[in-house]
Amino acid sequence: MAMTQPAAELLAVQVLGWLAQDHDRIAAFLAATGTEPDSLRRNAQDPVFLLAVIDFLMADEGMLLECCATLEMPPETPANARAALPGGEQFHWT
């Protein structure tokens, strides 16, 4: 199912909020992206940053499933959101 970019951005912000609820998860995200904690709110408006949020979530199946269960969405929803974000239509496994 296709998703609009605004809907994808909203979903990524929700995922970011979910990540932020757990110190270990948000610390891992910050380390993986090189993001400073005080820049999260500003970056949450950047579609490229939001793509990184979705990519981080999708890199760990257990975390993906836990997030989807908590946010009450099907596990394929983040992939649909990714495809709607700029640059997200391409996925590189390497």
FENFEN-V411167 format. One record per pair of residues at least 12 apart in sequence whose C-alpha atoms are under 8 Angstrom apart, sorted by the first residue. I is the first residue (numbers start at 1). J is the second residue. If there is no record, write none. Layout:
I/J
I/J
This chain:
1/80
2/80
2/84
3/80
3/81
3/83
3/84
4/81
4/84
5/81
5/84
5/85
7/81
8/80
8/81
8/82
8/84
8/85
9/47
9/50
9/81
9/85
11/78
11/81
12/50
12/51
12/53
12/54
12/78
12/81
13/44
13/50
15/53
15/54
15/57
15/67
16/53
18/67
29/53
29/56
33/52
47/85
47/86
48/85
48/86
48/87
50/85
51/82
51/85
51/86
51/87
51/88
54/78
54/79
54/81
54/82
55/82
58/78
58/79
